[in-house]
Amino acid sequence: MLIASQMQPTYARRVYPCFDEPAMKATFNIRIIHDPSYVSLSNMPAIDVSEVKDENGSLWTVTTFNTSLKMSTYLTAFVICDFDYVTRTERGNEIRIWARKEAVKNGYVDYALNITGPIFSFLEDVLNVSYPLPKTDLVALPDFGAGGMENWGLMIFQEASLMNLPSDEFTSRKAMIALIVSHELGHQACDIFSFRFKWFGNLVTMNWWNDLWLNEGLASYFEYLGATFVEPKLSLDKIFYAHVVQPILREDSEIIRSLSESEDKIKESFSVMSLFDNITYSKGASITWMLSGFLTEKLFFRALTSYLKEFSFSNANQDDLWTHIQMVVDAQDEVQLPASIKQIMDSWTCQNGFPVLTLNLTTGTIRQEQFFNKKNGKSSDSYNNTWIIPISWMRNGSSQPLKWLDKSSKVFPEMQVSESEYDWILLNVNLSGYYRVNYDQLNLKRLARLLENDPKAIPAVSRFQLIDDVFALTDFGYVPIETALELTKYLAKEDELFIWNVVLLNLIPENLESTLKNYEVYPLLKKYLLKRMLPIYHYYAGFIHQNVDALEDDYFAQVYLEKLFATACWLGLQDCLDLSSELYAKWMDNPEYKIPFLIRKTVCCYGVEVGSDKEWNFAWKMYNHTDSIEEDEDILLYAMSCANEPWLLYRYLQYGLSDTLFSSNCTSAIISHVATKDIGHHIAWEFVTENWPLLSQAYRQELLHDVLKVMGRFVKTDVQIQELQVFYNATLEEDEREAITLLLESAKLENIERRKLLIKVASWLEKNVD
């Protein structure tokens, strides 16, 4: 048995009577009566433990906690558990990490304990404050809906966010723990101010949830600073752009809400829970990063500290923060801004989306507009669609002074270029601003040539951004696909995995692999890409063969190598298929052998694919192994769908029907996995239609929806649509039929569009395959 609380945003009112609003703060006296064999924890240290008998004469323990500091209701917390803990003291603050007894005994939380103190100290030093609580507890829960929760003095986490095996030296596992711990400690650091200065920590001093981004965005920003402080092997800028800025730019172009909305609008249009999204966290962090960049980190931190002291014991909102940063800016003369901080920052926080800048090199003109899908029509006209934009730039490899674009278009004479093909310009260097860049054809040609001759002349993060921008511009109808493909010619010289990852995600989206194989584009893609992939593939295959432990500090190898190897095998690279067979055979000979986790999914899939029923049966046996861990089970569940023999896939689907062999969510996953494979989608569809009475009893809606999403990728003709429609008419209720028909129609249109695009890609590849 275990009890743990999660009060954010509005659940404290379910636990005790209160005015459950972030701006209303109080001190709390908490007392918990519990079974004597359990320990109880709360925000403050326990000050008294006594015993009491109930009416049946049973003995209970009463734990009374010290009065809390003044705080919001949503930060009150308690845990009742039979866990053990490890502890250390950092600058007088006792830090304890609690977890299941065997996890503590086996050292699974030692790493988290070793980094928590140093991250605390780092944040105290950066923000120039000290932590007011005498203790901090971090608790690892076997089941918890969020990654972590920052209750003041009692933080709770999913086990996976706080534990790793002592033998696991790989940076990627440690990095994840460091990032999550650092994020929650960023809140604790901010909570320091809620006591001493009542700041934005945990939003305790915000009037309401509409400024949640200040809390979560700043914590997400500090999360990366803290994690790279304790894990210096991580490259701060690369990891921040790959994990935060690039994914949110993709998402933000489709979303219709700004970072900071009015209270009234939220109450009308959104639930408070819906504000805990990527806009709040990742866009908030990206905007903070940009602000810190153009102010300089030194001025930014100085402004934060001064703001906290000024607002001691009062409420504040984002305007108060802008006013305070302005005071610091006005008191110095190094950094000159084109407008007030409020005008600059409101343009980013109070309107939807973000801008795209278009540069004309002949005239030196830059114009801005909201980045929107031109294929779908007009952008929303919410705020004039003008941002005040800091433009970092370089010319021919040399960094230039920061420029500002504060109107819809402006001429920068210094950005006009000469006739020389070696004269080039790059904007938004290292993705320091939250926007995309669209270059004219002249500059793009020069940049493509530069990449082929000397890719390192462009910083790695800027190469990543250049490719991501141009593919996004293609998707949204700004530039033709051929323009994006021109920038891939140089890839044989690209040795950065995080750049390869963004290329492969754009050229071979994971959900379209089997669709692409059906078209004439596949053999061309195979020739074109494999030639360019070989250098980086062989570099990493060497480590896999000889010394995989040498990659323990290579974070991006641990995160992205799987995609590179999976693509190489998918493109039929013999070396990759042989390597998969060899490592899989090693595992079959000795089940104690560990396939390198960096490419385990690929090896298992292609080990089964190029093998026979013997390989498949081994995967089945290992899946049913009693001590296999969940991650391995997921890999094997996927790998068994990679079989090349139709009868094996059919048998696998039949196994999926058995409740004794699989839980219901596994059955759904099996059907979806099989349906995405080259030979599998017909088999899966036949299976679903044949067994519909059985399947519909168990799952109905969600299963059909999953399978339809997959099947929809293959719908190209009216005949295929009719075939599916006949099945739906026979099996679905009328209201379901309508929804599904719409889904089918949009899938068909999408497929027609994709077909047109693939014809263009194939035609370009034909001209450019050597």
C-alpha positions, -999 to +999 in steps of 0.1 A: +000+000+000+011+035-007-004+070-006+010+100-023-007+134-031-007+154-063-025+187-056-015+208-087-034+225-101-068+223-083-069+191-063-061+204-028-098+212-024-105+174-027-083+168+003-091+196+027-114+226+027-096+256+012-096+286-011-076+266-037-061+295-056-023+301-062-025+337-051-040+328-017-012+316+006-011+303+042+010+284+067+000+248+072+000+226+102-002+189+091-007+159+112-010+123+098-024+093+117-011+061+101-002+024+105+029+021+127+048+000+101+047+029+077+065+062+076+047+095+067+063+125+050+051+160+043+065+194+033+082+201+066+103+179+090+084+158+116+085+174+151+066+148+171+058+111+168+033+096+193+009+068+196-029+066+198-054+037+202-086+035+181-120+023+195-109-013+187-078-010+207-055-010+177-024+011+179-017+039+154+012+063+149+006+101+149+032+121+131+030+159+135+050+181+112+065+216+117+044+246+106+051+252+069+063+285+055+037+306+037+027+288+005-001+280-020-025+251-014-013+232-045+022+228-029+010+210+002+019+173+000+021+141+019+034+105+013+027+074+034+050+045+025+072+017+037+102+029+018+139+033+027+160+063+020+196+074+013+207+108+026+234+135+024+236+171+036+244+200+013+250+234+028+230+225+059+200+211+039+193+174+045+185+157+012+168+123+014+158+101-015+131+075-008+123+044-028+113+008-025+136-010-001+152-033-027+159-003-050+176+016-023+196-015-012+207-021-048+220+015-052+194+025-078+189+060-064+226+067-056+231+087-088+201+110-081+214+115-046+249+125-059+236+152-083+208+167-062+231+186-038+253+201-065+223+212-086+209+229-055+241+247-048+245+257-085+210+273-085+216+290-052+248+305-066+233+315-099+202+331-083+221+345-053+197+331-027+198+304-001+173+276+005+151+283+036+139+247+044+159+224+066+152+193+045+143+181+010+127+147+003+126+132-032+103+101-034+104+076-063+068+062-069+062+030-088+032+047-105+028+084-110+011+103-138+037+131-143+075+129-146+079+148-113+061+172-090+078+201-072+060+201-039+080+223-016+103+202+005+086+169-007+091+162-045+076+132-061+088+114-092+081+083-114+107+056-105+121+058-140+128+096-135+149+090-104+165+055-107+193+039-127+213+008-124+247+015-107+263-005-135+248+017-162+274+042-172+255+055-202+251+093-203+216+092-218+200+075-187+219+098-164+210+128-185+173+121-183+175+118-145+196+150-143+171+169-164+141+159-145+157+164-111+171+197-122+137+208-135+120+201-101+149+217-082+145+247-104+111+250-089+125+245-054+150+273-061+120+294-072+101+283-041+130+298-021+117+331-034+081+323-026+092+324+011+117+352+010+107+372-020+074+356-032+085+351-067+073+330-097+085+298-081+058+273-086+036+302-096+030+308-059+030+345-064+013+347-098-023+359-095-036+330-115-027+300-138-027+321-169+010+330-163+020+294-157+046+297-184+068+319-161+069+290-136+073+260-159+092+278-187+118+292-164+121+258-146+126+241-180+153+267-189+171+261-156+166+224-160+191+224-189+216+247-171+215+225-140+218+192-159+248+203-180+264+216-148+264+181-132+269+163-166+294+185-184+297+158-212+263+170-224+265+198-250+241+224-237+232+242-269+229+210-290+207+192-265+186+223-258+178+228-295+173+191-304+150+185-274+133+218-268+133+244-296+130+222-327+101+200-315+081+230-302+086+250-334+070+220-352+041+220-327+036+257-323+028+263-359-004+243-355-016+256-321-040+285-315-030+298-281-003+322-269+020+317-240+002+343-218-036+344-222-060+365-202-077+349-172-111+354-189-100+337-221-087+307-202-119+304-182-139+305-215-117+284-238-093+262-219-093+240-188-065+248-163-051+213-169-048+219-206-022+247-198+003+221-187+014+215-223+045+219-245+036+256-252+040+264-215+071+243-209+091+242-241+080+275-257+084+291-223+120+278-221+128+288-257+116+324-251+135+326-219+166+313-237+162+340-264+157+367-237+188+356-218+207+355-251+200+391-262+203+405-226+234+384-218+232+358-191+249+382-166+222+409-170+194+383-170+204+368-137+210+402-122+175+412-132+160+381-117+177+385-084+169+422-081+132+415-090+129+389-063+142+412-036+119+440-048+088+418-047+094+403-013+060+394+002+038+407-026+022+393-058+035+398-093+028+390-129+048+390-161+046+428-165+063+432-131+091+410-144+095+430-176+096+463-155+124+448-134+145+436-163+140+471-178+155+487-146+186+466-150+188+474-188+185+511-181+213+510-155+239+499-180+251+509-215+266+477-229+232+462-242+211+486-264+175+475-272+152+489-299+121+491-276+111+485-240+114+450-226+076+449-223+071+457-260+097+432-271+085+404-248+048+409-252+052+404-289+064+369-281+042+360-252+008+376-261+003+364-296+001+329-312+028+312-331+061+327-343+075+345-373+094+334-404+120+358-417+126+360-455+159+374-466+166+389-500+204+391-505+203+414-535+186+442-517+195+432-480+157+433-472+143+411-444+106+408-440+086+389-413+053+372-413+036+347-391+047+312-400+016+294-411+005+266-435+002+284-469-014+252-483-044+259-459-049+296-466-045+327-443-027+331-410-047+342-380-045+380-375-042+381-338-016+407-330-007+425-361+016+395-367+047+417-360+074+406-335+104+425-323+131+401-334+167+398-323+188+387-354+221+371-347+240+366-380+272+357-396+288+366-429+313+343-446+320+326-412+324+357-391+299+367-364+284+401-369+268+426-344+232+417-334+205+434-355+168+440-346+138+437-369+110+458-353+086+462-382+072+440-409+102+446-432+134+465-431+165+470-453+199+461-439+225+474-464+252+454-446+234+422-457+237+428-494+261+404-510+285+406-539+286+386-571+311+362-555+296+327-549+317+326-517+299+356-502+271+341-479+250+351-450+235+330-421+207+343-399+196+332-364+231+317-357+229+287-334+191+290-333+193+317-306+159+332-316+125+316-317+118+318-354+124+302-388+144+316-417+136+315-454+165+324-477+163+334-513+175+309-539+208+328-544+218+324-507+205+288-505+226+278-536+257+294-519+250+276-486+244+243-503+278+247-521+295+257-489+281+226-472+295+204-499+330+220-498+334+228-461+304+219-438+322+229-406+322+265-418+286+265-405+283+257-368+267+223-361+235+238-345+231+261-375+234+232-399+207+213-379+185+244-380+191+251-417+179+216-426+150+216-402+139+251-414+140+242-451+120+210-446+094+228-425+092+255-451+086+228-477+058+212-456+041+245-452+042+255-489+069+282-487+095+264-509+095+234-532+108+200-520+137+202-544+151+232-525+153+211-493+168+181-511+197+203-525+208+208-489+212+171-484+239+165-510+267+172-486+257+146-461+286+122-467+307+148-448+282+151-419+294+135-388+268+148-363+242+122-354+217+148-342+218+164-377+214+130-394+184+123-371+166+155-383+173+146-420+160+110-416+129+121-397+121+144-426+130+121-455+117+088-439+091+096-413+087+065-390+051+060-398+057+060-435+085+035-440+063+007-454+044+032-476+076+045-491+087+010-500+057+007-523+068+035-546+096+039-572+111+064-549+125+036-527+153+023-550+164+059-557+164+068-520+183+037-513+211+046-537+212+083-528+211+079-491+232+048-485+262+064-504+260+094-479+253+073-448+282+049-452+309+070-435+289+077-404+274+042-404+308+025-405+322+049-379+296+037-354+294+001-365+331-001-356+323+008-320+294-018-320+318-045-332+348-037-311+340-015-281+305-003-275+315+010-240+335+037-257+302+053-265+291+057-229+297+095-230+283+100-265+248+112-256+235+115-292+247+080-301+226+067-273+195+087-283+198+087-321+219+057-333+189+034-334+173+056-361+205+056-382+209+018-380+172+011-385+173+032-417+205+015-430+188-019-425+156-007-440+175+005-471+189-030-473+225-023-464+240-058-462+265-049-435+236-038-413+215-069-419+246-091-413+254-073-381+218-077-369+218-115-377+252-119-360+243-102-328+209-119-326+225-153-332+250-145-303+220-138-281+203-171-292+235-190-283+237-174-250+206-157-235+228-140-209+244-120-237+232-084-239+227-069-274+240-033-272+210-013-260+218+015-285+206-006-314+187-034-296+153-027-313+169-028-348+189-059-341+159-078-328+136-067-356+161-075-384+173-107-366+137-119-369+132-105-404+162-122-421+158-153-400+132-181-400+107-195-375+136-205-353+145-168-347+108-159-342+103-187-317+133-175-297+119-140-295+086-155-283+104-175-257+123-145-244+092-124-244+076-149-220+107-151-198+096-143-163+124-118-155+123-098-188+120-061-181+092-039-196+115-021-220+128-055-235+092-068-237+082-037-258+111-043-281+103-080-285+066-073-290+077-050-319+104-074-332+080-103-336+060-082-361+091-080-384+088-116-396+089-120-434+068-151-435+030-143-437+021-175-417+043-163-388+025-129-388-009-146-389+001-169-361+013-139-341-020-122-346-038-153-335-017-154-303-028-118-297-064-129-293-056-150-262-062-132-229-039-157-212-009-147-234-015-110-236-032-081-220-057-061-241-033-032-248-007-057-261-032-071-286-039-036-299-001-030-302+004-063-320-022-055-347-008-020-352+028-032-354+019-059-380-002-034-400+027-011-404+049-037-420+054-042-458+036-075-460+017-070-428-010-045-435-031-068-458-027-096-432-037-074-403-067-060-422-079-095-431-074-106-395-094-077-381-123-082-405-124-120-398-122-116-361-143-085-357-170-100-334-143-111-309-123-079-312-152-055-309-163-071-276-129-065-261-119-031-276-142-017-302-135+020-306-099+024-296-086-006-314-105+002-346-092+037-344-056+026-341-059+001-369-077+026-391-050+052-386-025+027-399-047+014-427-055+049-438-019+054-450-025+028-477-058+042-490-051+057-525-082+049-546-119+051-544-121+013-547-100+009-516-122+034-497-154+015-508-139-018-496-133-002-461-166+016-462-185-017-468-169-031-436-177-001-415-213+000-427-217-036-416-200-032-382-204+004-369-231+025-355-243+055-376-225+082-356-192+062-357-196+057-394-197+094-401-165+101-381-147+072-398-158+083-433-143+117-427-111+101-414-110+080-446-116+110-469-088+130-453-065+099-454-072+096-491-065+133-498-033+131-477-022+101-497-029+119-530-008+148-518+020+125-507+019+107-540+025+140-559+053+149-535+070+115-540+068+119-578+088+152-574+113+136-549+118+106-573+123+129-603+149+150-583+167+118-571+169+104-606+188+135-617+210+135-586+218+098-579+254+094-589 
